[in-house]
Amino acid sequence: MKQILILIIAVFAALPLQAQYEYTLKQCLEEGLLNNYSLRISRNEEQISKNNATLGNAGYLPTVDFTAGYTGDLNSSDSKLRADGSTVAERNVLDHTLDAGIDLNWTIFDGFNISTTYKQLQELERQGATNTRIAIEDFIATLTAEYYNYIQQEIRLKNFRYAVSLSKERLRIVEERYHIGNFSRLDFQQATVDFNADSAQYMKQQELVHTSRINLNELMANKDVDRPIRVRDSVIDLNRILDFDELWNATLSVNANLLHADQNTVLAQLDYKKVLSRNYPYLRLNAGYGYTFNKYDVNATRQRSNWGFSGGITIGFNIFDGNRRREKRNASLAIRNAQLEREQVEQALRADLSNLWQAYRNNLRLLHLERQNLIAAKENHEIAKERYLLGNLSGIEMREAQQSLLDAEERILSAEYDTKMCEISLLQLSGKITVYLK
């Protein structure tokens, strides 16, 4: 039996370990930017808006149509002559008509509607690029947050593993002294309960690490979302040199949502110009070349062919259509709404930036305080451990010292992560989120 057990262990030891992929934040972002499905959809939509911004789609270019047709008439008739009253019968008379032609239609002037439409298409192309930029910035912020969440969960897992080791050591000491009569059964039971509680917490934390890893793989569009990965960073590094005025000035100048609101205002103004273009006359040109062939069964002419050019110019002016004043008023209101929405976006950005800045600064101060608390908690735990080994401290008091140490480590970890989330949001609002790609 022992030999079989040794053989099984040897077989498993010989199996290759499951491959783990090591990533830096930059590598995660680069892979995600290349493969993420939402970003690929956004880029395709941007390309659609780019394809639409053409002279032909705006109406600058003429349209050329080729048409061809054939008509056959099969008729029978009875004709009574007036001169002698006789009847002439014609049966199954087949006449043929074949025609073909090329027609050109061109709107030369349409009250500046065509040029305004082209400007509108170009603005929609720029807005498509802005939408892609918003999607990219949102993605970078989301993946960066998940990357540091994964680090946070890994650190928390280590802390819980340490807590299990402390509880296990305490349980070992209590069990040994219980058997020699130094500790009561109550002490042994309490140590067992604490060890099981810490073990359960550790198992639950393993699940959170697994979930975060799946989220990272999903954001990077990995086919195997459960693929084992390992991040190179082991701590949450913080940017402590952010400046509020610099962030706000950058927000006003490059924030993608503000740019999108400005583009909406331009589009509303162009819609207004399109309504005004109906106050002007229009000029249209048409030209064509055609060929017609006729063949007759019964006729003085057996067959006939016609061909040649045709052309014309149309000048018109819409005097009244019943909707122009209403559309003009609505277009004017749309411009005002776009301007108000832009002001609303700017105000919301100012509020978000102020709140995030306050939270960022407060978390930095809180982090400094918690690190001092951690030093005190470690010293307190060491003193409690020595007294516990000497028998001068109860199990409950030892557990409290241990829990105080774990709570101090947890508060530091939470403060670091919260500070990082504020940092990510501040950089996203100010348009500097791509700094994580460097």
N, C-alpha and C positions, 0 to 999 in steps of 0.2 A: 504494500500500500504506500509506503514511504517513497519507494522508487517511482511509482506512478505519479505521485504528487510532484516530485522533483522534475519528472519529464514534462508535466503540464506547465510548470513554471518556466522551464527552459524554452518550451515552444512559444509561449506568450512573450517571453523576453526577446526572442529572435524576430518577432513580428516588427515591421517598421512602424515607427510612431506616426500618427496622423499629421499630415503636413500642416504647418501653421504659417500664415502669411503675416509678415511684420510690416506695419504701416506707420508712416509719419502722418501728421495732419495734412501736409501738402500732398502726399501721395493719395490719401483718401479723397481729397478735393479734386485732384486731377482725374482720377478714375471716375468719380461721380459726375464731373462736368462732361466727360466724354460719353458716358453710358446711360445716365439717368433718363428715364422715359419721359418725365414731365418736361425736362429741358429739351429733349429731342423734338417733342411736340411743339414747344414754344419756338424753336428755331425753324421748324417747318412753317408755322404760321407767319413768322417774320418773312420767310422767303415768298410766301403767297402775297403779302402786302408789297414786297419788292417787285414781284412779277406784275402786279396790277398797275404799278406806277409807270405807264408807257403812254406815248403820244397817241397811239391807236385807241387805247382804252379811254382816253380823255375825249376823243372825237376830233383830233387834229387831222387825221388821215382820211382820205376818201375810201369809199367802199366800191369794189368792182365785182359785178355779178355776171356770170355766164349762164344763159338760159337756152334751152333747145326744146323743141316740141314737134310732135307729129299729130295730124288730124286726118282721119279718113271718113268720108261720108258715103254711105251706100243707100241709094234712093231709087224708088220706082215712081213713075208718074203717068197719068193719062191727060193729054191736052187735046181739046176740041177746037179745031180751027174755025174761025168766024167766016172765012171765005166760002168754003164748000160744006162745012158742017162735019167734016170727017174727023176722026179721032186718031191721034198719034200716040202710040203706047211706047213708053221707055221703061225697060226693066233692068234692075240691078246695075244702076249707073254708079260707078265708083270714082269719087273725086279725092285727090290727095293734096294735103298741104303740109309742107315741111318748113319750119322756121328756126333760126338760131341767131343769137345776138349777144353782145357784150355791152353792159350798162355801167356807167360810172356816176356815182352820186357823191357830192362833196359839199359839206357845210363850211363855207369860207368864213362867215362871221355869224356869231349867234349871241350878240350882246355881251361879250366877254364871258359867256357861260363855259365855253370850252377851256379857255386859259385858267379860269377859276377851278374847274374840275381837275385840271392837270396839277395845279398847286395843291388841291385837296388830296389827290392821290400821293403826291410826294410827301405831304405831311403825315398821311397814314403810314407811309413807308417808314418815316422817322419814328412814328409812334410804335410801329411793330418792333423796331430795334429797341425802343425804350421798354416795351413789355418784356422782351427777352432779357434785357438787363435787370429788370425787377425780378424776373424768375430766377436768374443766376444769383443775384444777391440774396434772395430769400433762401435759395438752396445752400449757398455757402454758410449762411447763418444757421440754418437747420442742421446741416451736417457737422459744423464746428461744435454746436451745442451738444449733439449726440456723441461726438468724439470725446468731449470732456465729461459727459455723463458716464460714458464707458469707463474712463479713468477713475471717476468718482466711485462707481460701483466696484471696480477692482480694488481700490484703496479700502473701501468699506468692507469688502470681503476679507482683506488681510487683517483689518481690525477685529472682525468677528472671529477669524481664525485664531488670533492672539487671545481673544477672550475665551475661546474654547480651551486653548492650552492652559490658561490660568485656572480655569474651572477644573480642568482635568488634574492639574497638579494639586489643587486644593482638595479635590476628591481623594486623590492618592494619600495625601497626608492624613486626612480625616479617617480614611478606611484603616490605615495602619494603626493610628492611635485608638480607633474604636476597638480594634481587636485586642489591644493591650489594656483597654479600660480607661484611657485618658480622656476620650470623647464619648458623649452619649450617642444613643441611636438617633436622637433628634438631630444632632449635628451631622451625622452621616446622611440622614434622609434629606436634610436641607441642602447639603453639598451636592447630592445626587440630582435634586430638583433643579438647582442652579446650572449644573452641567448639562442636563437635558434641554433646559430652556436656551442656553447659549448654542447648543448644537442645532436646535430647531431654527434659531435665528440665522445661523450660518448656512443652513440648507436653503432657507428662503432667499438669502442674499445670492446664492448661486443661481437661483432662478432669475433674479433681476439682472445679473451679469449676462446670462444667456439671452434674455430679451433685448438688452442693449446691443449685444453683438448682432443679433438678427436685424435690428433696426439699421445698424451701420451697413450691413451687407445689402439690405434693401435699398438704402439711399444710393449706394454705389452701383446698383442694378446688377449685382452678382446673381448668376443663375441659381447657385446654391446658397440660399439665404442663411443656411445653418453652417456655412463654411467657418472653420476655426480661424480666428485672426488674433494677432497680438499687436498692440500699439507700442511704439517705441518710447513714448513719454510715460513716465511713472508718477509725475506730479502735475498739478494744475498751475501752470505758470501764468502770472498776472502782469498786465501792463499798468504800471503805477504812474505814468507820466502824461496821462490824458489831460487836455486843457479844455475847459468849457467854451470859452470864446472861440477858440479854433474850431471846435466841433460844430458850433452853431453857424459860423461863417461858411464852413464847408457844406453844412446842410442846406443853407439858402442857395448856394451856388451849384451844387451837383446832385442833390437828392433826387432820385429817380421819380418818386411820386409827385414832387413839385414840377419836375420837367413834364411829366405826363399830364398834369393839370394845365400847364401852359399850352401844351399841344391841343388839349381839348378846347381851350379858348380860341386858338387860331382856327380850328376846324369850325367852330360856331361862327366866327367872323366870315369865313369863306362861304358858309351856308347863306349868310345874309347877303353877300355879294351875288350869289347865284340867283337869289330872288330879285335883286335889283337889275340883273342882266335882262330880265324880261321887259324892262322899260325901253330897250333898244331894238331897232329893226334887225332882221336876219337876212342873210344873203346865201343862197344855195345854188350850186352849179350841177347840171346833169348833162351827160353826153353818152352817146352810144353808137354802136355799129351793128347793123342787122342784115340778115339775109333771109329771104322767103322764096320758096319754090312751090308752085301750084301746078298740078296736073289734072286735066279734065277728060272724062270719057266722052261726054256729049257737050260740045261748046264750039263756038266759032274759033276759039283759041284752044289749041291742044295743050299747051303748057306755057308757064310764065315764070320768070325769075326776077326778083327785085333785091337790090342790095344798096347800102349807102350809110352815110353818117347822119346822126341827129344830135341836137344839142339845145340847151336852153338855160336861162338864168331866172331864178325866182327871188324876188324881193318882197318881204312881208313885214308886217308890224302888228303885234297883238294889241288891240285897242282895249279890250276888256275880257277878263276871264272869271271874275267873281271871287277869286281867292287871293289875289295879289296883296291886298292890304292886310288881310288876316295873316298870311304867311310872313309878311314883313314884320308885323308886330310880334309874332311868335319867335321869329329869328332874332329879333332884337332882345327879347326876354331870354332866349337861350344863351346869348352872349353874356348877359348880366349874370345868369345862373352859373355859367362856367367861371366867371371872375369870382363870384362868391364862393364857389367850391374850391377855387385855388386858395383864397384867403382862409377858408376853413381848414384845408390841408396844412397850410403853414402854421395856423394856430395849434392844430393838433400835434404837429411835429415839435413845436416849441414846448407844449405841455409834456409830451412824452420824453423829450430830451431833458427837461428840468427834473422830472420824476426819476428818470434813470440815473441822472447825475447825482441826485441826492442819495439814492440807494447805493450807488457805486462808492461814493465817499464814505457813507455810513458803514458799509460792509468792510471797507479797508480799515477803518478805525476799530470796528468790531473784531476783525481778524487779529489786529495787534493785541487787543485785550485778551482774546481767547488763547493766543499763544503764550501769554504770561500765565493764564490759568492752567494751561497744560503743564507747564514747568512745576507749578505748585501741586497739581494733581499727581504727577509722577513721583515727586518727593513724598507726598502723603501716602501713595500706594507702597512705596518702598519701606517707609516707617511702619505702616500697618502690617506688611508682610513679615517684617522682623518680629514685631510684637506677637503676631499670630503664631509664628513658629516657636516662640518662647512660651506660648500659652497665655499671654496677657491680653489677648483680644478675642472677642467672640466671632463666630462664623458670620453672623449677621453684619457686624461692624466691618469685617474683612470684605464681605460682599459689597457693602456700601462704598468702600474705598476703591474697589475694583470698578464698580459701576461709575463712580465719579471720574475715573481715568478714561473710561470708554466714552462717557458723555462729553468730556472735554475734547477728545479726538474727533468725535462726531460733529461737534459745534464748529471746530476749525474746518473740517471738510465741507460742511454746509456753507460756511462763510466764504470759503475759497470758490466753491462752485457758484454761489449766488453772485459774487463779485465778477466772476468770468462771464456769467450770463448778462449782467449789466454792461460789461465791456463789449461783448458781441453786439448787443442791441445799439449801443452808442455808435459803434463803428458802422453799423448798417445804416442808421439814420443819417450819418454824415457822409455816406457814400464811400467809406474807406474800408469796407468789409473785405475787399480783395487783398488786404495786407496779409491775410492768412495764407495766401498763395505764394508768398515770397519766402 
